[in-house]
C-alpha cells in the first residue's frame, strides 16, 4: 500500500551538504514542495513540484552511493511521516525543518533553521541535532537556555545573491555573525558553503 502513496517533489539531486555539522558530506537531497511560511530571504524554489510515488523516489535515491538522505523543502514535515519513512529504513534520514511542526520519529538527524519562537521550539522538540539560525546584521538571537537541547547552535549569515549592493549586505551579515560568536562562544558559525563553491 505504501507504494501507492505520492509525494509532491520539487527535485532530487546528489551533492555535498553545504552547511551545518554535516558540511562536506555527500548526500541525496529530496526537496519537497510546499511551505507554511513565506520568508523574504527564502532562497529555494518550493512552490512547484511533481507527483512521485514512493517507489519512484526510492528508485531515484538508490542511483547514488551515499546512504545519507536529506529531506528538505519548503517544509518537509508537511508531507513526510513515519509511514513513508518506513520505506527508507536502509538510509540515514536527515531533515531540514523550520521548527513549526513535529518531526517524524523515524528521522535520524534533525537540523532546524527556526522560523518560530523559542517557546514553540521547546514544545515541538526535546532535542535537536543542530539549530541553525539564519542571521542578518543586528538581528536579536535568543539565549541558549530558552532553546531545546542541541548538539550544535549555529548562526548562519544570510547570504543574498551577489550584486554590488548585496555584496555589502552579505559582508555586514558575515561580520555580525563572526563578532556574535566571538562574544557568545557557545554558538558556532555555519555558512552556506555551497553558495561559495557554486554547487547545488
Ligand atoms: S521556512 Fe524555509 S523554505 Fe519556507 S519560506 Fe522560510 S526560508 Fe523558505
Boltz pocket constraint, residues with backbone or C-beta under 6 A from the ligand:
constraints:
  - pocket:
      binder: B
      contacts: [[A, 35], [A, 36], [A, 37], [A, 38], [A, 39], [A, 41], [A, 42], [A, 43], [A, 44], [A, 46], [A, 73], [A, 74], [A, 75], [A, 98], [A, 113], [A, 115]]
      max_distance: 6.0
